C-alpha cells in the first residue's frame, strides 16, 4: 500500500509541476519582485526620487490641491514614507476617470506624471491576478496555482523519505540530472515553510472571491452590510448646501492619533469637499506591525466630531495578520531581503523541477520519436527565462520611451505593458524554433538587457551608482541597479557554461544539444 501511495504522490507531484509550473513561476517571479515594488516605482519614475519630509501639513497639501479638485466627490492623500517619499494624491469628480498625481513634499508642487504602471501598478497586481480582471478569471487561475503549490509541497515531502538528509546532499560534480535533482531538493527543503505559508495565505487573503457563499449565507447577499461590518465602510449623502465652516485637517490628524493611542495615520480622504455634509476619513498606518490593521475614524469636516470609529473584529484581525505575513508591508528591511531570497528560491525550485523532468525524459522521447519533451522544454524556457527577458524589456522600454509617447492610439504606460507581453510571447516562439539553444540565447539576452537597463538609467537620469550610493534618498535606485548587474553576471555566467557544454556535446554527439 505504501509504495502505491508514494507512486501516486510522485505522479501528482510530477504532473502538477509540469502543467502548472509556468503559472507558478510567473506568480513567484512577480511576487518576488513585488517585495520591492515601491523601489521599482522609484526606478521607473525618476521624477518621484525626492526626499521625504516629515512632519507634513495636510492643510498645506489641501490648499495646493484646491484649484485642481474643484467640485469633486472626494479627494485623498497618502503620507510620504521612506519607501515612497512623494505625497500621493487623487481625486474624483462627478464624471470622468479617477485622477492620481504625486506631489513633492518639500515644495508641495505637482510632479509630472511619468506615464507608467511600474511596480505597484503592473508587477504587484500581476502577482495575484495575472492582470486578467474579466470574471475575476486571473484570481481563480492564481488560486488554482496556489492549491497546486500546496499539493506540491505535501507530495514532495511524501516522495522524499530522506528529505532532510537530501537537504545536505549537493553533488555539483555529478551528472546534470543528479545535480539538478539535488538543487531541487535543497531549494525545496530550504523554502518549504515559506512556500507553504505564502501559498496558503494567498488563498486566505481573497476569501471573499474564493468563498463568496460566506457573504451570501451570513448577510443574505447584502454586500453593503458586509463591507460596513467587515471593512468599516461609512457613507453620508451630500447635503447640497455649501459648508459654512471647516476644521483644520492637521488637528483631525492629531485627534486620530490620540484615539489610536499614538498610532500614526497614513491616509486621509475628504468626502464631498465644500459641502455642508463633508466628512473626513483617516486610516491608521501599519508599517510598525505585521497585522495590516483596518483601523479608521470618520470626522465631521465642519465640527470635527467623530462620526464613526472602526476597529476590526478578532476574526478579521487574524485574516489581516495572515495578509501582513504575505504582503510584508511592515518596516523590516532584513526580513524583506529574506522574503526576496526565499522568493527566488521558489523560482529556482520550479525551474529545476522542469529541468529534472526534461533531463530524465529527453533521451527516451527522442528514441521513440515523441515530441513531449520538446513541447515541455518550450514551455519551460518561456516560463523561466522568457518572463525574465520580458520583465527586463519592460524596464528597458521604460527608460527609452519619452514622456507623453503614444503609438497607434496607445499611451506610454500601455506601450510598456504591450512590450512586456509581446516579448514574453516571442520567447515561447523562440524556444520552440530554437530547441537546445534557447536556454543559452535567452540567458545571454537577460545579461544584455540587465546591463542595458542600468546604463539607460544613468543616461536618462544622471543617477549612476556613484551618485545613488552617496545620496540617502537614492539608495533604492542603487539597490535596483546592483540587483540588475548581479542578475546580468549570473545570466552571463550561465550562458558561458551552456555555450561550453554545447560545444563539447556537439563535438561528441553531433546534432544533439541539451540545456545542461
ABEGO torsion letter per residue (X at the ends): XAAAAAAAAAAAAAAAAAAAAAAAAAAAAAAAAAAAAAAAAAAABAAABBBBBOBBBAAAAAAAAAAAAEBBABBBBBBBBAABABBBBBBBBABEBBBBBBBBAAAGBBBBBAGBAEAAAAAAAAAAAGGBABGGAAAAAAAAAAAAAAAAAAAAAAABAAAAAAAABBBAABBAAAAAAAAAAAAAAAAAAAAAAAAAAAAAAAAAAABAAAAAAAAGGBAAAAAAAAAGBBBBBBAGBBBABBBBAAAAAAAAAAAAGGBBBABBBBBGBGBAABBBBBBBBAAABABBBABBBBBBAAAGBBABBBBBBAAAAAAAAAAAAAAGABBBAAAAAAAAAAAAAAAAAAAAAAAAAAAAAAAAAAAAGBAAAAAAAAAAAAABAAAAAAAAAAAAAAAABBBGBBBGGBBAAAAAAAAAAAAAAAAAAAAAABBGAAAAAAAAAAAAAAAAAAAAAAAAAGBBAAAAAABAAAAAAAAAAAAAAAAAAAAAAAAAAAAAAAAAAAAABBGBBBAX
